[in-house]
Amino acid sequence: MSLDDATVRKIATLARIDVADADLAPLAKELSGIMSWIEQLQEVDTDSVEPMSGGTDMTLGWRKDAVSDGGHADKVLANAPESHEGFFGVPKVIE
């Protein structure tokens, strides 16, 4: 499929891209090349290919849903600029 300058200008307008007149011809050639690749892909027979969600058959592993504190309170609070009695220290925002 070959695109002309008018079609490329319309595509650019729809995409809200400002394309200079000097750039229309090279862009038309590049988009025509992309469209020819798409035409080639449409010729591929995919009727016998089953849809898939990824490259491999994967199932997610289950884990026990248990509540915990993470066990790393000291390490977490080491990053805090200020801490008080095991909690983050923050400035008072309401009087």
PyMOL commands that place a pseudoatom at each C-alpha (Angstrom):
pseudoatom trace, name=CA, resn=MET, resi=1, chain=A, elem=C, hetatm=0, pos=[0.000, 0.000, 0.000]
pseudoatom trace, name=CA, resn=SER, resi=2, chain=A, elem=C, hetatm=0, pos=[1.417, 3.326, -1.022]
pseudoatom trace, name=CA, resn=LEU, resi=3, chain=A, elem=C, hetatm=0, pos=[0.491, 6.452, 0.925]
pseudoatom trace, name=CA, resn=ASP, resi=4, chain=A, elem=C, hetatm=0, pos=[0.505, 9.874, -0.668]
pseudoatom trace, name=CA, resn=ASP, resi=5, chain=A, elem=C, hetatm=0, pos=[1.367, 13.191, 0.992]
pseudoatom trace, name=CA, resn=ALA, resi=6, chain=A, elem=C, hetatm=0, pos=[-2.297, 14.143, 1.502]
pseudoatom trace, name=CA, resn=THR, resi=7, chain=A, elem=C, hetatm=0, pos=[-2.983, 10.902, 3.391]
pseudoatom trace, name=CA, resn=VAL, resi=8, chain=A, elem=C, hetatm=0, pos=[0.124, 11.368, 5.547]
pseudoatom trace, name=CA, resn=ARG, resi=9, chain=A, elem=C, hetatm=0, pos=[-0.944, 14.954, 6.328]
pseudoatom trace, name=CA, resn=LYS, resi=10, chain=A, elem=C, hetatm=0, pos=[-4.400, 13.672, 7.387]
pseudoatom trace, name=CA, resn=ILE, resi=11, chain=A, elem=C, hetatm=0, pos=[-2.836, 10.972, 9.585]
pseudoatom trace, name=CA, resn=ALA, resi=12, chain=A, elem=C, hetatm=0, pos=[-0.567, 13.574, 11.175]
pseudoatom trace, name=CA, resn=THR, resi=13, chain=A, elem=C, hetatm=0, pos=[-3.548, 15.857, 11.800]
pseudoatom trace, name=CA, resn=LEU, resi=14, chain=A, elem=C, hetatm=0, pos=[-5.526, 13.038, 13.428]
pseudoatom trace, name=CA, resn=ALA, resi=15, chain=A, elem=C, hetatm=0, pos=[-2.509, 12.164, 15.588]
pseudoatom trace, name=CA, resn=ARG, resi=16, chain=A, elem=C, hetatm=0, pos=[-2.039, 15.869, 16.392]
pseudoatom trace, name=CA, resn=ILE, resi=17, chain=A, elem=C, hetatm=0, pos=[1.525, 15.810, 15.075]
pseudoatom trace, name=CA, resn=ASP, resi=18, chain=A, elem=C, hetatm=0, pos=[2.924, 18.832, 13.272]
pseudoatom trace, name=CA, resn=VAL, resi=19, chain=A, elem=C, hetatm=0, pos=[4.816, 17.600, 10.208]
pseudoatom trace, name=CA, resn=ALA, resi=20, chain=A, elem=C, hetatm=0, pos=[6.685, 20.034, 7.988]
pseudoatom trace, name=CA, resn=ASP, resi=21, chain=A, elem=C, hetatm=0, pos=[5.975, 19.893, 4.242]
pseudoatom trace, name=CA, resn=ALA, resi=22, chain=A, elem=C, hetatm=0, pos=[9.563, 18.835, 3.566]
pseudoatom trace, name=CA, resn=ASP, resi=23, chain=A, elem=C, hetatm=0, pos=[9.110, 15.810, 5.854]
pseudoatom trace, name=CA, resn=LEU, resi=24, chain=A, elem=C, hetatm=0, pos=[5.914, 14.517, 4.221]
pseudoatom trace, name=CA, resn=ALA, resi=25, chain=A, elem=C, hetatm=0, pos=[7.550, 12.538, 1.408]
pseudoatom trace, name=CA, resn=PRO, resi=26, chain=A, elem=C, hetatm=0, pos=[10.070, 10.657, 3.615]
pseudoatom trace, name=CA, resn=LEU, resi=27, chain=A, elem=C, hetatm=0, pos=[7.347, 9.978, 6.178]
pseudoatom trace, name=CA, resn=ALA, resi=28, chain=A, elem=C, hetatm=0, pos=[5.010, 8.707, 3.448]
pseudoatom trace, name=CA, resn=LYS, resi=29, chain=A, elem=C, hetatm=0, pos=[7.718, 6.302, 2.272]
pseudoatom trace, name=CA, resn=GLU, resi=30, chain=A, elem=C, hetatm=0, pos=[8.328, 5.059, 5.828]
pseudoatom trace, name=CA, resn=LEU, resi=31, chain=A, elem=C, hetatm=0, pos=[4.619, 4.597, 6.579]
pseudoatom trace, name=CA, resn=SER, resi=32, chain=A, elem=C, hetatm=0, pos=[4.131, 2.807, 3.252]
pseudoatom trace, name=CA, resn=GLY, resi=33, chain=A, elem=C, hetatm=0, pos=[6.870, 0.379, 4.269]
pseudoatom trace, name=CA, resn=ILE, resi=34, chain=A, elem=C, hetatm=0, pos=[5.131, -0.259, 7.586]
pseudoatom trace, name=CA, resn=MET, resi=35, chain=A, elem=C, hetatm=0, pos=[1.826, -0.844, 5.803]
pseudoatom trace, name=CA, resn=SER, resi=36, chain=A, elem=C, hetatm=0, pos=[3.474, -3.380, 3.462]
pseudoatom trace, name=CA, resn=TRP, resi=37, chain=A, elem=C, hetatm=0, pos=[4.758, -5.307, 6.517]
pseudoatom trace, name=CA, resn=ILE, resi=38, chain=A, elem=C, hetatm=0, pos=[1.215, -5.322, 7.923]
pseudoatom trace, name=CA, resn=GLU, resi=39, chain=A, elem=C, hetatm=0, pos=[-0.096, -6.673, 4.609]
pseudoatom trace, name=CA, resn=GLN, resi=40, chain=A, elem=C, hetatm=0, pos=[2.461, -9.477, 4.800]
pseudoatom trace, name=CA, resn=LEU, resi=41, chain=A, elem=C, hetatm=0, pos=[1.341, -10.337, 8.324]
pseudoatom trace, name=CA, resn=GLN, resi=42, chain=A, elem=C, hetatm=0, pos=[-2.282, -10.561, 7.185]
pseudoatom trace, name=CA, resn=GLU, resi=43, chain=A, elem=C, hetatm=0, pos=[-1.293, -13.361, 4.795]
pseudoatom trace, name=CA, resn=VAL, resi=44, chain=A, elem=C, hetatm=0, pos=[-0.165, -15.628, 7.655]
pseudoatom trace, name=CA, resn=ASP, resi=45, chain=A, elem=C, hetatm=0, pos=[-2.622, -18.465, 8.374]
pseudoatom trace, name=CA, resn=THR, resi=46, chain=A, elem=C, hetatm=0, pos=[-3.452, -18.340, 12.087]
pseudoatom trace, name=CA, resn=ASP, resi=47, chain=A, elem=C, hetatm=0, pos=[-6.662, -20.411, 12.027]
pseudoatom trace, name=CA, resn=SER, resi=48, chain=A, elem=C, hetatm=0, pos=[-5.047, -23.424, 13.719]
pseudoatom trace, name=CA, resn=VAL, resi=49, chain=A, elem=C, hetatm=0, pos=[-3.259, -21.355, 16.391]
pseudoatom trace, name=CA, resn=GLU, resi=50, chain=A, elem=C, hetatm=0, pos=[-4.992, -21.268, 19.755]
pseudoatom trace, name=CA, resn=PRO, resi=51, chain=A, elem=C, hetatm=0, pos=[-5.057, -17.966, 21.642]
pseudoatom trace, name=CA, resn=MET, resi=52, chain=A, elem=C, hetatm=0, pos=[-2.691, -17.678, 24.570]
pseudoatom trace, name=CA, resn=SER, resi=53, chain=A, elem=C, hetatm=0, pos=[-2.070, -15.186, 27.325]
pseudoatom trace, name=CA, resn=GLY, resi=54, chain=A, elem=C, hetatm=0, pos=[1.721, -15.431, 27.306]
pseudoatom trace, name=CA, resn=GLY, resi=55, chain=A, elem=C, hetatm=0, pos=[4.709, -17.205, 25.835]
pseudoatom trace, name=CA, resn=THR, resi=56, chain=A, elem=C, hetatm=0, pos=[4.491, -20.199, 28.158]
pseudoatom trace, name=CA, resn=ASP, resi=57, chain=A, elem=C, hetatm=0, pos=[1.814, -22.039, 30.102]
pseudoatom trace, name=CA, resn=MET, resi=58, chain=A, elem=C, hetatm=0, pos=[2.200, -20.684, 33.607]
pseudoatom trace, name=CA, resn=THR, resi=59, chain=A, elem=C, hetatm=0, pos=[0.167, -20.940, 36.749]
pseudoatom trace, name=CA, resn=LEU, resi=60, chain=A, elem=C, hetatm=0, pos=[0.626, -18.762, 39.772]
pseudoatom trace, name=CA, resn=GLY, resi=61, chain=A, elem=C, hetatm=0, pos=[1.760, -20.429, 42.944]
pseudoatom trace, name=CA, resn=TRP, resi=62, chain=A, elem=C, hetatm=0, pos=[-0.412, -20.153, 46.025]
pseudoatom trace, name=CA, resn=ARG, resi=63, chain=A, elem=C, hetatm=0, pos=[0.931, -18.979, 49.343]
pseudoatom trace, name=CA, resn=LYS, resi=64, chain=A, elem=C, hetatm=0, pos=[-0.551, -19.038, 52.797]
pseudoatom trace, name=CA, resn=ASP, resi=65, chain=A, elem=C, hetatm=0, pos=[-2.428, -15.822, 53.479]
pseudoatom trace, name=CA, resn=ALA, resi=66, chain=A, elem=C, hetatm=0, pos=[-1.082, -14.877, 56.891]
pseudoatom trace, name=CA, resn=VAL, resi=67, chain=A, elem=C, hetatm=0, pos=[-0.908, -11.506, 58.589]
pseudoatom trace, name=CA, resn=SER, resi=68, chain=A, elem=C, hetatm=0, pos=[2.543, -10.524, 59.753]
pseudoatom trace, name=CA, resn=ASP, resi=69, chain=A, elem=C, hetatm=0, pos=[4.407, -7.370, 60.654]
pseudoatom trace, name=CA, resn=GLY, resi=70, chain=A, elem=C, hetatm=0, pos=[7.156, -8.227, 58.197]
pseudoatom trace, name=CA, resn=GLY, resi=71, chain=A, elem=C, hetatm=0, pos=[9.650, -8.873, 60.963]
pseudoatom trace, name=CA, resn=HIS, resi=72, chain=A, elem=C, hetatm=0, pos=[11.923, -6.023, 59.892]
pseudoatom trace, name=CA, resn=ALA, resi=73, chain=A, elem=C, hetatm=0, pos=[10.680, -3.057, 61.910]
pseudoatom trace, name=CA, resn=ASP, resi=74, chain=A, elem=C, hetatm=0, pos=[14.216, -2.065, 62.963]
pseudoatom trace, name=CA, resn=LYS, resi=75, chain=A, elem=C, hetatm=0, pos=[15.449, -2.048, 59.362]
pseudoatom trace, name=CA, resn=VAL, resi=76, chain=A, elem=C, hetatm=0, pos=[12.455, -0.039, 58.188]
pseudoatom trace, name=CA, resn=LEU, resi=77, chain=A, elem=C, hetatm=0, pos=[12.783, 2.524, 60.960]
pseudoatom trace, name=CA, resn=ALA, resi=78, chain=A, elem=C, hetatm=0, pos=[16.504, 2.864, 60.221]
pseudoatom trace, name=CA, resn=ASN, resi=79, chain=A, elem=C, hetatm=0, pos=[15.469, 4.738, 57.058]
pseudoatom trace, name=CA, resn=ALA, resi=80, chain=A, elem=C, hetatm=0, pos=[13.158, 7.097, 58.917]
pseudoatom trace, name=CA, resn=PRO, resi=81, chain=A, elem=C, hetatm=0, pos=[14.400, 10.653, 59.480]
pseudoatom trace, name=CA, resn=GLU, resi=82, chain=A, elem=C, hetatm=0, pos=[12.828, 10.508, 62.944]
pseudoatom trace, name=CA, resn=SER, resi=83, chain=A, elem=C, hetatm=0, pos=[11.256, 7.690, 64.968]
pseudoatom trace, name=CA, resn=HIS, resi=84, chain=A, elem=C, hetatm=0, pos=[9.502, 7.497, 68.360]
pseudoatom trace, name=CA, resn=GLU, resi=85, chain=A, elem=C, hetatm=0, pos=[8.850, 4.286, 70.298]
pseudoatom trace, name=CA, resn=GLY, resi=86, chain=A, elem=C, hetatm=0, pos=[8.930, 2.045, 67.220]
pseudoatom trace, name=CA, resn=PHE, resi=87, chain=A, elem=C, hetatm=0, pos=[6.929, 4.364, 64.935]
pseudoatom trace, name=CA, resn=PHE, resi=88, chain=A, elem=C, hetatm=0, pos=[7.750, 6.966, 62.296]
pseudoatom trace, name=CA, resn=GLY, resi=89, chain=A, elem=C, hetatm=0, pos=[8.005, 10.452, 63.753]
pseudoatom trace, name=CA, resn=VAL, resi=90, chain=A, elem=C, hetatm=0, pos=[6.101, 13.038, 61.686]
pseudoatom trace, name=CA, resn=PRO, resi=91, chain=A, elem=C, hetatm=0, pos=[5.515, 16.747, 62.273]
pseudoatom trace, name=CA, resn=LYS, resi=92, chain=A, elem=C, hetatm=0, pos=[2.190, 17.791, 63.718]
pseudoatom trace, name=CA, resn=VAL, resi=93, chain=A, elem=C, hetatm=0, pos=[-0.078, 19.188, 61.008]
pseudoatom trace, name=CA, resn=ILE, resi=94, chain=A, elem=C, hetatm=0, pos=[-3.222, 20.045, 62.987]
pseudoatom trace, name=CA, resn=GLU, resi=95, chain=A, elem=C, hetatm=0, pos=[-3.205, 22.281, 66.047]
for i in range(1, 95): cmd.bond("trace and resi %d" % i, "trace and resi %d" % (i + 1))
show_as sticks, trace
zoom trace
